[in-house]
Amino acid sequence: MSIYTKQGWVNIPYIMTKYNPAIVVLVGGRGIGKTYNVLDFCFFNTTGVKWFYLRRTQEELEACCNDELNPFKELNNKYNKKLLI
């Protein structure tokens, strides 16, 4: 196993179960699966992991409130949900 999947995405389930970290901070380029994989693991799987969604600026947070930039958009489609910020 690796911190990346065979497809090149961040392997959050592996990181969380292998290392059982108290806190995880992911910094990296756009489009490598940071937000999607963390939200999928923490919210849609019943792991009991406590989490929060943090944006760096008020502008970034307000952008997430837009339907097009909603971080839950792809997961809503995958799980047939309607989660909004």
C-alpha positions in Angstrom: 0.0 0.0 0.0 1.0 3.6 -0.5 -0.2 7.1 0.3 -1.3 7.3 -3.3 -3.6 4.9 -5.1 -2.7 3.2 -8.4 -4.6 5.9 -10.2 -2.4 8.6 -8.5 -5.0 9.9 -6.0 -4.3 10.6 -2.3 -5.1 7.4 -0.5 -6.9 8.8 2.6 -8.4 5.5 3.9 -4.8 4.1 3.9 -3.4 7.1 5.7 -6.1 7.2 8.3 -6.1 3.5 9.1 -2.3 2.9 8.9 -1.2 6.0 10.9 -4.3 6.9 12.9 -3.2 10.6 12.9 -4.6 13.1 15.4 -4.7 15.7 12.6 -4.2 15.7 8.9 -3.2 18.7 6.9 -2.9 18.2 3.1 -1.1 20.7 1.0 -0.6 20.1 -2.7 -1.5 20.9 -6.2 -5.0 21.3 -7.6 -6.8 18.2 -8.8 -4.9 15.5 -6.9 -8.0 14.4 -4.9 -7.3 16.1 -1.6 -10.8 17.5 -1.0 -12.8 14.7 -2.7 -11.0 11.8 -1.0 -11.1 13.4 2.5 -14.8 14.3 2.3 -15.6 10.8 0.9 -13.7 9.1 3.7 -14.8 11.4 6.6 -18.4 12.1 5.7 -19.8 9.3 3.5 -18.1 6.4 5.3 -19.1 5.5 8.8 -15.7 5.8 10.4 -16.6 7.9 13.4 -13.8 10.3 12.4 -14.5 13.9 13.5 -13.7 16.5 10.9 -14.3 20.0 9.7 -14.0 21.8 6.4 -11.7 24.7 6.5 -11.0 27.4 3.9 -8.1 29.8 4.1 -10.1 33.0 3.3 -13.7 34.3 3.4 -13.5 34.6 -0.4 -12.7 30.9 -0.7 -15.5 30.0 1.7 -18.0 32.1 -0.2 -17.0 30.5 -3.5 -17.8 27.1 -2.0 -21.4 28.2 -1.5 -21.8 28.4 -5.3 -23.4 25.2 -6.7 -20.7 24.9 -9.3 -17.8 25.1 -6.8 -19.6 23.1 -4.0 -16.9 20.7 -2.7 -19.7 18.1 -2.2 -20.8 18.3 -5.9 -19.2 15.0 -7.2 -19.9 13.2 -3.9 -23.6 14.3 -4.1 -23.7 12.7 -7.6 -22.0 9.5 -6.4 -24.2 9.0 -3.3 -27.4 10.8 -4.7 -27.3 13.4 -1.9 -27.8 17.2 -1.8 -25.2 18.5 0.6 -24.4 22.2 0.6 -22.2 24.6 2.5 
